Amino acid sequence: MMEEFFIITNTNKDPELWYQRRIADFLEARGKRCRFACETPDGAKKSPGDHTDCILVLGGDGTMLQAARENVDRGVPLLGINLGTLGYLAEIEKNGWEQALRQLLSGDYLIEERMMLEGVVNGESRADHALNDVAITRFGSLQMVSYAIYVNGQYLNTFQADGVIVSTPTGSTGYNMSAGGPIVEPSARALLLTPICPHTLNARSIVLSAEDVISIVIGQSREGENAQVEVDFDGSGSRRIVHPGDEIRVCRDRRTVRIVKLSQRSFLETLHRKMTG
């Protein structure tokens, strides 16, 4: 039984904290405890307590991605309430939050385990993490860059492209999909490798085992100049600038993100609804 909730609110989407207050009032009227990442629109952020049973994320998929990365070590399940225009991770639409919370409190829900990615640049001890994807893209001038791909140390291919995306199944409906990559059921275990605008007619996305380790070595630009490339984890602003000869290693993170699933709608039904309307 869930008794204590931690509410994370995107104040750009709920600037007056109207949804946050309504949801907290609803839960507290039923004897539940609520804590908040921000008490006021300009307040300092707080962290979940040790007794938190569920993290409610009010915003969109970007807010969910940030909440997932920041709280993955806690193992607390997340439920997203979409205050934006399009959400795959934030499952509950803003006009359905009350019904969703009634279902949650009744115990009628499942928890899905979603795989994450771990990325390391040049073998450094510092690792970054992503629930959706690691995007490696040219930075600055419009120039095609060479990306040499290795899987488990074995050379696979070299793409002349604007960039390369390594995605989880959860992230397959994000940047990966926009770049022409495959859409994969989010609870699957796989790594998706998709070139961005490759300068070839036969480049395709590659679906690899979740146990594989992908290495991307940055080459020169097509013009032979020293290219600057940025590595971005979930579009979070946690960017790294790399240069020719640098290597980015991406593999499955040992940790998973726990997502509350309330809807009985299948992934294919959700995908159809999002894509058609």
N, C-alpha and C positions, 0 to 999 in steps of 0.2 A: 504494500500500500504506500502510495506516494504522499508524504506529509510536508516536506519542505521543498520549495521551489526557488530557483535563482533566475531572475529575469534580466536578460540582456536586450537593450533597446537601441535601435539605430535612430538617433535623435534627428537625423536628416529626414527620415520618413515619419517620425512621430515627434515633431518638435515640441509640442506642448505636453508630451507624455500622456496623451488621452487614452490610447490603447493600453499602456502600461498600468495606469490607474484602474481602468475598468477591469482588466484581467486580475490584478491584485485584489480588488474588492470582491470579485467573484470567488476567488480561491479562499480568501480570509473569511468570507461569510459561511464557508463550509468547513471551517476549523483548520485550514491549512496555513502554514507559515510561508511568508514571502520575503526574500531579500533581493536587492537590486544592484546591478552593475553601476548605475548612476541614479542618484536620488533626485537630481534636478537636471535640466538640459545642459547646464554648464558645470556640473559637479564632477569630482574626481571618480575614476572607475574603481570598483571594488571587485573582490574575487569570491567565488562560491565558498560556502562553509563546508566543514567536514561532514555535515549531516544532510547535504543537498541530495535529493532524490531525483530531480529532473531540472534541466536548464531549458527555459523557454526563451527562444530567440525571436525577437520581433524586428522584422526588417525584410531582407531578401536573401538571395543565395550568397551574396558577398558577405553579409553579416554572419550567415551560417558557417561559411568557410573560416572566417576569422575566429569565431567562437569554437569551432572544432579544433583548430590548431592550438589555441590558447588553453584548452581544457582537456586535451586528449589524455594526459597523464592521470586525470581524476577518475576516468572511467564512468562518468555520469552521463546518462543518455540525454540527447538533445531533441527538442521538438521545435520546428520552425513554423512561425506564423508569418505569412507573406504579406508585407505591407507595400510591396512594389508591384510591378506589372507582369513579371514572369518569374516563376520559381519552380525548380525541380527538387532542390533540397528542402526549401521551406514549403512543406506539403500543404499546410492549412491556409486557405484564403482568409482575408481579414474579416469578411462577413460571416465566416463560419467558425470563429474562435470559440464561441460559447458552447456550441454543440460538440466541438472537438474536445474541450476540457471536460465536459460531462462524460464523454466516452473514456477519456484518460482516467478520470477519478473512479470510474466503474471497473477499471482493470481490463477493459476491452482494447488491448493494443499488443503489438509485437515490437521487438527491438532487433533491428538489423545491424550487423557488424560490417562496416565499410573499411576497405583497405586504404592505407595511405602510402605516400611515397617519401623516400629519404634521398636527399641530394647532397653531394659533396663535391667541392671544386678543388682540383689539384691535390687530392688526398689529405686535405686539411682535417683537423680534428673536429672543427665546427661543422655540423650538419644542419641543413634546413629541411623543412617538411611541408608536404602538401596533401590535401585531400582530393583535389581535382587534377592538377597537372603541374608539370615543370615545363615552362616555355623558354626556349633558347632562341633568341631572335637578334637580327642585326640591329645595331644602335648607331644613330647618326645618319650619315649619307645613304642614299639609295644605291646600295651595291649588293650584288649577289655574293654570298659567302659559302665556303666549302665546309661541310660537316661530315667527318669520317665516323661511321657508326661501328662499334664493336659490341658483341653480345657474349658475355662470359669469357672475354678476352679474345674471341675469334672475330676477325674482320668480317663485316657484313656488306657494307656498301658506303659510298660517299655521295651525299646529296649536294648539288649546287642549288641553293634555295635561300629564301628569306629567313628561314629558321626551321626548327624541329620542335615538336611537342611530344612529351612523354606523359601519358594520361592514365589515370585509373578508370575502371568502368563507371564510377560515379561521375568523373569528369568527362566522360565521352559525349555528353550532351552540351558541353561548354565550348571552349576554344577549339577542341579537337573536331567537333561537329562542324563548326564554321569553316575549318580548314579542309573539309571533305573527308574526315576520318569516320570510322564506323561507330554506330551507336550500339552500346553493349549494356545488357541488363546489369544494374548497379551492384547487385550482390555477387556477381561473378568474380573470379580471381584471375586477373590477366593484366598485362602491361600493353598499352597501345602506343605505337610509335608512328607519328604522322609528320611528313615534311610539309612546310608552309611554302606555297607557290614554288614548287621545284621547277628548275629549268630543264625539263625533260618530259616526254610524252608518256612514259611508262612507269613513273614513280607511283607507288601505292603505299597506303598505310600497312603496317605489319603488326599482327597480334602475337604477343609473346607470352610465355609462361610467367606467372607471378613470381616464380623463384629465380628468374633470369636477372642478370645485372647488365645494365646498358651503359656503355661509355660513349660519350660524344667528344671528339677531339676537334677543336676549332682550327680551320685552315685559313689560308689567305683569301682575300676577296677575289672575285673573278678578274678584276683589273690588276691584281698582283699587289694591291696596297695592304697595309696592315689594318685589318678590320677590327672594329670594336663590336663586341657582342654582349648582350645582357641576358642574364639568367633570372627568371622571375618565378616565384613559387606562389601559385594560386592568385596571381595578380594582386599580391598583398602589399606591394611597395617594398618588400624585402628583396631588392634587386642586387645582383652582383655583376660587375663589369669584368669581362674576360677578353683575352686576346689570342691571336694565333699561337698554337702550341699548347694552350690550356686544355684541360680535360675535365668534363663534368660526368660524374658517376651517379646513376640513378637506380635505385632498387626499391623493393617493397620495405616499408617501415615495419618493424616488429609490432608496433601498436596499431590498434584499430579505433575507429570512431563509432560510437553507438548512437544510432538514429532511431527515434520513436516512429513507428509506422501505425497510423490509425486507420487509414483508408483501406477498404477492401478492393479498391480499384487496382488492377494489374499495372505493371510498368508500361505495357503497350497501350493500355487505355489512357494512362496519364500522358504518354508521349503523343498520342493522337490528339488529345484535347489541347495540349500546349501548341502543337504544330498547326492546328486548324483554327485556333481562336483565341 
